């Protein structure tokens, strides 16, 4: 596919500019009402509003949708400076909402060495990894002792079927510190120089909730660091941006999201210093999309420190607290109740992985926050972790009448069982499924967990059958923040090999779109202001090249974003070549 020429437009709206077919009309709004800044006209306006699913015009003034209805009604708001957008065959939808991700890491990935496999990158074996590191050092003229940061390698798709070790990375360089992050974000691998700089030796014990892989027959680290052990190299000062760098990074990351039509993004597991830097950046200049940050929970100090912010300031708010209870299924560190069918190298036959947070600490923190009315999102991939997540919510709401509207979120919920969805329905817990896994790692999950569990990864149909509200997400930068690809995978569930992963778990296009618009707004307690094209809501909108409800489901991922509007302002447009 031809590379698209992209441009971030910022906040200025040029009257009469934009899409081919748009025009500027003179005249005053009827009845003396304030004129609209923009009017959209077309037959493909997908409102996601069940009370008004079919309209053919939308009016926007300042940051709000001021009219949604007939052409006659909306054109009454046209004034001399109103931009009129004739959509033609294009579709207008609510701006997409990122139900879970790490937007700052998306920004960091833009400056890091990409080691992704196809279709995102081109790395197929460990020799490719070594070659790319060497080329990166040479092209960037990184001096001896300098740091090389890479991300996206995937042992499940490398020809060798394993992680690169310190010995592999030492082939690339022994004079530079090399740290690579696994595509899951849950493991790192480092060369000898980076391990030495971090003080990771044979005497270093496994940290709670983490594991240092060792060379066979030795306690010497082999370079691969699982879960919280990966923080050993991060904590050594390898990744320490200044506040100004964090602000610049955030703006670049937002620019990456809005090109996919996303107008609300998430930073899950944010550090307090980073939050302070983001606040300072937002105070200087509002961000081009809304950012919901969730500081990570480590101890009760974090739970006691957080102050829930219902409103955005400069496009930023602290929206709750993030807990992490286990690892990732693609990294084979998801905590499950039944053994893996195929575990990591050297794992015992009864390997079930492990939890990454003390259960008592989680339950105490969850109860403290839920009872204070602070939203929580809880990373739980495996069904053992999901059991713990639900137990914590159950204990937190015990004895409370009526049941509080807490909307606690299970992040990922990959291996959620049917009986757990029954509990979620009773507790009003919201699963946010990492449904992009079906394509990227569906074949791997069938190997890791067997056909039954593998085919029911991201069980969206089970959720729908039980009336459980749910969302779907990309967990970017784990996979790119491409919402239409996410919608396509949720609908089609086709793996890399072409296998349809659990066809009984497929969603309709309408259901998948709901999960990234009004459903995601509900998850954030923002359904009153976002998620549908409804008069009185924030003017977060996206123009797509065609109507996804009328497209071939197999072609959904190829539908392109034409323009993105955040709070009524054009923040991204694609120039057609």
Order of alpha helices (4+ residues) and beta strands (2+ residues): beta-beta-beta-beta-beta-alpha-beta-beta-beta-alpha-beta-alpha-beta-alpha-beta-beta-alpha-beta-beta-alpha-beta-alpha-beta-alpha-beta-alpha-beta-alpha-beta-alpha-beta-alpha-alpha-alpha-beta-alpha-alpha-alpha-beta-beta-beta
